[in-house]
Amino acid sequence: YAYVEADGTNIIFIKRNQCGVPGWQQGIFNYATLMFLLFAFCLLNYYQGKKEEIFDENKQTATDYSVVVNNPPPDAYNPDTWRVFFNQFAEKQVVAVTVALNNSVLVRKLIRRRVLINIVRRTFPKDIDYENEDEMRQAAAVLQAEYDGEVRGCCFSLYQCILAPILRLFNIGIPPNVLVDRIFQLKADIQELLKQDYQVTRVFVTFETESGQRTALRALDTPRILVQMQQIERV
């Protein structure tokens, strides 16, 4: 677009291309190109899925044979019940069922006690009964007396004030009497925790073959919308 004035006359210039309006052939060509790209992407996705299956089958792990139930009934403790249910999908059989409970506090205390018992095995006499509290305390008293009777200098006092509290956080340098106190306090805590009832949180089922796992996953695959709508008869 341009505007000029010549001899008192306003002249307007408009650029006009000589190109014609694209015909229907151009639209068909664009549509065919789009369809080809969509088909190519679907073919590539299928090819990558097949290659992923080949790579997965070449590397065998426990997850290739197992399924996990993330929302089991809280009182479904019996592993035989789970075994019978999942055996209907197994090509051969279910080889293992693990029922996990919400007893993380109990497990942490058991681990903590086992760590302290291992320290006792390295420092106490070999023939001691680790479950006998009187025997443990007698051995701890002997070791503590030997420990207190050693002659130490100012460096040891500095160590006791600065480094010892930090190292004891990592179970290093714990005095024998303190070690025994912690072990039997943990034992009392564990006995109390064992009296509690724990709910089932997860169930791990391991099949003998991969086909059993895949059959179970296909049979139990349920759209999320049906789960949210509580369509129990279709699950």
C-alpha positions as CSV (number, residue, x, y, z in Angstrom):
1,Y,0.0,0.0,0.0
2,A,1.4,3.5,-0.9
3,Y,0.0,7.0,-1.2
4,V,1.4,9.8,-3.4
5,E,0.2,13.2,-4.6
6,A,1.0,14.3,-8.2
7,D,-0.4,17.3,-10.0
8,G,-2.9,17.8,-7.3
9,T,-4.2,14.3,-7.7
10,N,-4.1,11.7,-4.9
11,I,-2.9,8.4,-6.2
12,I,-3.1,5.2,-4.2
13,F,-1.0,2.2,-5.0
14,I,-2.0,-1.2,-3.8
15,K,0.2,-4.3,-4.3
16,R,-1.7,-7.2,-5.6
17,N,-0.2,-10.7,-6.0
18,Q,-1.0,-12.7,-9.0
19,C,-1.1,-15.9,-7.0
20,G,-4.4,-17.8,-7.2
21,V,-6.4,-19.2,-4.3
22,P,-5.1,-22.7,-3.3
23,G,-7.3,-25.4,-4.7
24,W,-8.7,-28.5,-3.1
25,Q,-5.6,-30.5,-4.2
26,Q,-3.5,-28.5,-1.7
27,G,-5.9,-29.3,1.1
28,I,-5.8,-33.0,0.3
29,F,-2.0,-33.0,0.2
30,N,-1.8,-31.4,3.7
31,Y,-4.4,-33.8,5.1
32,A,-2.5,-36.8,3.7
33,T,0.8,-35.5,5.2
34,L,-0.9,-35.1,8.6
35,M,-2.3,-38.7,8.4
36,F,1.2,-40.0,7.4
37,L,2.8,-38.3,10.4
38,L,0.2,-39.7,12.8
39,F,0.6,-43.2,11.4
40,A,4.4,-42.9,11.6
41,F,4.3,-41.8,15.2
42,C,1.9,-44.7,16.1
43,L,4.3,-47.2,14.3
44,L,7.3,-45.7,16.1
45,N,5.5,-46.1,19.5
46,Y,4.6,-49.7,18.7
47,Y,8.2,-50.4,17.6
48,Q,9.6,-48.9,20.8
49,G,7.2,-50.9,22.9
50,K,8.3,-54.1,21.3
51,K,12.0,-53.2,21.8
52,E,11.3,-52.4,25.4
53,E,9.8,-55.8,26.0
54,I,12.8,-57.5,24.4
55,F,15.2,-55.5,26.6
56,D,13.2,-56.2,29.7
57,E,13.1,-60.0,29.0
58,N,16.9,-60.0,28.5
59,K,17.3,-58.6,32.0
60,Q,15.5,-60.7,34.6
61,T,14.6,-59.1,37.9
62,A,12.1,-59.9,40.7
63,T,9.8,-57.2,39.4
64,D,9.3,-59.3,36.2
65,Y,7.6,-62.0,38.2
66,S,5.9,-60.1,41.0
67,V,2.9,-57.9,41.6
68,V,2.1,-55.6,44.5
69,V,-1.3,-55.0,46.0
70,N,-1.2,-51.4,47.3
71,N,-4.7,-51.3,48.9
72,P,-5.4,-54.7,50.6
73,P,-8.0,-55.1,53.3
74,P,-6.4,-54.1,56.6
75,D,-7.1,-57.5,58.1
76,A,-6.0,-59.8,55.2
77,Y,-3.1,-61.4,57.1
78,N,-3.3,-64.9,55.7
79,P,-0.8,-65.4,52.9
80,D,-2.6,-68.7,51.8
81,T,-5.7,-66.7,51.0
82,W,-3.7,-64.5,48.6
83,R,-1.9,-67.5,47.2
84,V,-5.2,-69.2,46.3
85,F,-6.6,-66.0,44.7
86,F,-3.6,-65.4,42.5
87,N,-3.1,-69.0,41.5
88,Q,-6.0,-68.6,39.1
89,F,-3.7,-66.4,37.0
90,A,-0.5,-68.4,37.4
91,E,0.7,-70.5,34.5
92,K,2.4,-72.8,37.0
93,Q,2.1,-71.5,40.6
94,V,2.7,-68.6,43.0
95,V,6.0,-69.2,44.7
96,A,6.0,-66.5,47.4
97,V,3.6,-64.2,49.2
98,T,4.8,-61.4,51.5
99,V,2.3,-59.5,53.6
100,A,3.6,-56.2,54.8
101,L,2.3,-54.5,58.0
102,N,2.4,-51.0,59.2
103,N,4.9,-51.9,62.0
104,S,7.7,-49.7,60.9
105,V,8.3,-48.5,64.6
106,L,8.7,-52.2,65.6
107,V,11.1,-52.9,62.8
108,R,13.3,-49.9,63.5
109,K,13.6,-51.0,67.1
110,L,14.5,-54.5,66.1
111,I,17.2,-53.2,63.8
112,R,18.5,-50.9,66.5
113,R,18.7,-53.8,69.0
114,R,20.5,-56.0,66.4
115,V,23.1,-53.3,65.8
116,L,23.8,-53.0,69.5
117,I,24.0,-56.8,69.9
118,N,26.6,-56.8,67.2
119,I,28.6,-54.3,69.1
120,V,28.4,-56.5,72.2
121,R,29.6,-59.5,70.3
122,R,32.8,-57.5,69.4
123,T,33.5,-56.2,72.9
124,F,32.0,-58.6,75.5
125,P,33.2,-62.2,76.2
126,K,32.3,-64.7,73.5
127,D,30.5,-67.2,75.8
128,I,28.0,-64.6,77.3
129,D,24.3,-65.1,77.0
130,Y,23.0,-61.9,75.3
131,E,19.4,-62.6,76.6
132,N,20.5,-62.9,80.2
133,E,20.3,-59.4,81.7
134,D,22.2,-60.3,85.0
135,E,25.1,-61.9,83.0
136,M,25.2,-59.0,80.6
137,R,25.4,-56.4,83.5
138,Q,28.1,-58.4,85.3
139,A,30.2,-58.4,82.1
140,A,29.5,-54.7,81.5
141,A,30.6,-53.9,85.1
142,V,33.9,-55.8,84.6
143,L,34.6,-54.0,81.3
144,Q,33.6,-50.6,82.8
145,A,36.0,-51.1,85.8
146,E,38.8,-51.9,83.4
147,Y,37.9,-48.9,81.3
148,D,37.8,-46.6,84.4
149,G,41.1,-47.9,85.7
150,E,43.1,-46.9,82.6
151,V,45.4,-43.8,83.0
152,R,44.5,-41.0,80.6
153,G,45.8,-37.6,79.9
154,C,44.2,-34.2,78.9
155,C,43.7,-35.3,75.3
156,F,41.3,-38.0,76.5
157,S,39.3,-35.4,78.5
158,L,39.1,-33.2,75.4
159,Y,38.0,-36.2,73.4
160,Q,35.3,-37.0,75.9
161,C,34.0,-33.4,75.8
162,I,34.0,-32.9,72.0
163,L,34.2,-36.0,69.9
164,A,32.6,-38.7,72.2
165,P,29.0,-37.3,72.1
166,I,29.1,-37.1,68.3
167,L,30.6,-40.6,67.9
168,R,28.0,-42.1,70.2
169,L,25.3,-41.0,67.8
170,F,26.9,-43.5,65.3
171,N,27.2,-46.2,68.0
172,I,30.9,-45.7,68.5
173,G,32.5,-45.5,71.9
174,I,29.4,-46.3,73.9
175,P,30.2,-47.3,77.5
176,P,29.4,-51.0,78.3
177,N,26.9,-50.1,81.0
178,V,25.0,-47.7,78.7
179,L,25.1,-50.3,76.0
180,V,23.4,-52.9,78.1
181,D,20.8,-50.4,79.4
182,R,19.9,-49.5,75.8
183,I,19.6,-53.2,74.7
184,F,17.3,-54.2,77.5
185,Q,15.2,-51.0,77.2
186,L,14.8,-51.8,73.5
187,K,13.8,-55.3,74.4
188,A,11.1,-54.0,76.7
189,D,9.8,-51.6,74.0
190,I,9.7,-54.4,71.5
191,Q,7.8,-56.7,73.8
192,E,5.2,-53.9,74.2
193,L,5.0,-53.3,70.5
194,L,4.5,-57.0,69.8
195,K,1.2,-56.8,71.8
196,Q,-0.3,-54.3,69.4
197,D,-2.3,-55.2,66.3
198,Y,-1.0,-54.0,62.9
199,Q,-2.9,-53.5,59.7
200,V,-1.9,-54.9,56.3
201,T,-0.5,-52.2,54.1
202,R,0.8,-54.1,51.0
203,V,1.0,-57.6,49.7
204,F,3.8,-58.8,47.4
205,V,3.0,-61.8,45.2
206,T,5.7,-63.6,43.2
207,F,4.9,-65.9,40.3
208,E,7.0,-68.7,39.0
209,T,6.8,-67.4,35.4
210,E,6.5,-63.9,33.8
211,S,3.4,-65.0,31.9
212,G,1.6,-65.5,35.2
213,Q,2.5,-62.0,36.3
214,R,1.3,-60.5,33.0
215,T,-1.9,-62.5,33.0
216,A,-2.7,-61.2,36.5
217,L,-2.0,-57.6,35.6
218,R,-4.2,-57.8,32.5
219,A,-7.0,-59.4,34.4
220,L,-6.9,-57.0,37.3
221,D,-6.3,-53.8,35.2
222,T,-9.2,-51.5,36.0
223,P,-9.7,-47.9,34.7
224,R,-9.2,-45.3,37.4
225,I,-12.6,-43.8,36.7
226,L,-14.4,-47.1,37.6
227,V,-12.4,-47.3,40.8
228,Q,-13.4,-43.7,41.8
229,M,-17.0,-44.4,40.9
230,Q,-16.9,-47.6,43.1
231,Q,-18.0,-49.8,40.2
232,I,-17.3,-53.0,42.2
233,E,-19.1,-55.3,39.8
234,R,-16.9,-54.2,36.9
235,V,-13.6,-54.4,38.8
